């Protein structure tokens, strides 16, 4: 999840799925540390920041490396995610909207 002000959060969904699976195998309930609905709600009520929420396969890149890419070459990673990821939410402003 990112906005015009930069990266908001990166969540490793694969790690969350593993935690959920292990909890269920041990007869426990797992509650993830995030909620997609809450992320979307935050984005909708802070529309001035123009949030974008995507899922994407980072391949061999770990969480720390993805965060580093957002810090060092943000446009490159954002373009990659937009092209190869799955959009969950976006109120991105494009040039065609600006008058």
C-alpha positions in Angstrom: 0.0 0.0 0.0 1.4 3.4 -1.0 0.2 6.9 -1.5 1.6 10.1 -3.1 3.5 10.5 0.1 5.3 7.2 -0.2 5.1 3.6 0.9 2.6 3.0 3.7 3.1 -0.8 4.2 4.3 -4.0 2.7 2.8 -7.3 3.9 4.2 -10.7 3.2 1.0 -12.6 2.4 2.9 -15.9 2.0 4.2 -15.7 5.6 0.7 -14.8 6.9 -0.8 -17.8 5.1 1.9 -20.1 6.6 1.1 -18.8 10.1 -2.6 -19.4 9.5 -2.0 -22.9 8.3 0.3 -23.8 11.2 -2.2 -22.4 13.7 -5.0 -24.5 12.2 -2.9 -27.6 12.3 -2.4 -27.0 16.0 -6.1 -26.3 16.6 -5.6 -22.6 17.2 -7.2 -19.6 15.5 -4.9 -17.2 13.8 -5.7 -13.5 13.5 -3.5 -11.7 10.9 -1.9 -8.5 11.9 -3.7 -6.6 9.2 -7.1 -6.3 7.5 -7.5 -5.6 3.8 -10.8 -4.0 4.7 -9.1 -1.6 7.1 -6.5 -0.7 4.6 -9.2 0.1 2.0 -11.1 2.1 4.6 -8.0 4.1 5.4 -7.4 4.8 1.7 -11.0 5.9 1.1 -11.1 8.3 4.1 -7.7 9.8 3.2 -8.5 10.4 -0.5 -6.2 13.5 -0.7 -3.2 11.0 -0.5 -4.4 8.9 -3.6 -3.7 5.5 -2.1 -3.0 2.4 -4.2 -3.3 -1.2 -2.8 -2.0 -4.1 -4.8 -1.0 -7.7 -4.4 2.0 -8.9 -6.4 4.5 -11.8 -6.5 7.9 -10.4 -5.4 9.7 -13.6 -6.6 12.9 -14.1 -4.7 12.8 -10.6 -3.2 12.1 -10.5 0.5 10.1 -8.0 2.5 13.2 -5.9 3.3 14.4 -5.8 -0.3 10.9 -4.7 -1.5 10.9 -1.9 1.0 14.4 -0.9 -0.1 13.2 -0.7 -3.7 10.4 1.7 -2.7 13.0 3.9 -1.0 15.7 3.9 -3.7 13.8 3.5 -7.0 10.1 4.0 -6.1 8.8 4.7 -9.7 10.4 1.5 -11.0 8.8 -0.7 -8.4 5.4 1.1 -8.6 5.4 0.7 -12.4 6.3 -3.0 -12.0 3.5 -3.6 -9.4 0.9 -1.8 -11.5 1.8 -3.9 -14.6 2.2 -7.3 -12.9 0.2 -7.0 -9.7 -3.5 -7.3 -8.9 -5.2 -4.0 -8.0 -7.3 -4.1 -4.8 -7.9 -0.3 -4.6 -6.7 2.8 -6.3 -7.7 6.4 -6.5 -4.6 7.3 -8.4 -4.7 10.6 -10.3 -3.4 10.4 -13.8 -2.5 13.1 -16.2 -5.8 12.7 -18.1 -7.7 13.7 -15.0 -5.7 16.8 -14.3 -7.2 19.9 -16.1 
